[in-house]
Amino acid sequence: MEFGCEKMRVLNQFDIYFVIIMVVQGIIVGFFDSKSMTSENRQDTALKAKVVGIGAIVIAIIAYIARWIFG
């Protein structure tokens, strides 16, 4: 598998600003929104919000590290 300029263009989009935005978004969804949903007695939706928020944070950090390694 060749890692040419064209193939790595997607990873170049994951700079530190993107990671900061995704971490802030993940914190809002994963913690604040899920807390408000729990208080509204919607535990299943709160759990999904936590998974999506934490997942967004993890994926953004992994993509940034991959950009640092391969870029």
C-alpha positions, 0 to 999 in steps of 0.5 A: 500500500502506497502512502502518496500525497493524494492518499494522505490528504484526508489525514492532513485535515486533522490539525489541532484546531479540529481536535479542539473543536471535536473535544469541546463538542464531545464534552458538551454531548457526552457530559452536559447533554447526557446529564440533562437527559438523565434528569428528564428520565431518558436514560437510554438516550443519555447513554447514547449521548455519552457513547457518541460524545466520548467516541467523537473525542477518541476518534478525533485524537486517534486521527490526529495521532495518525496524522502526526505519525503518517503525515 
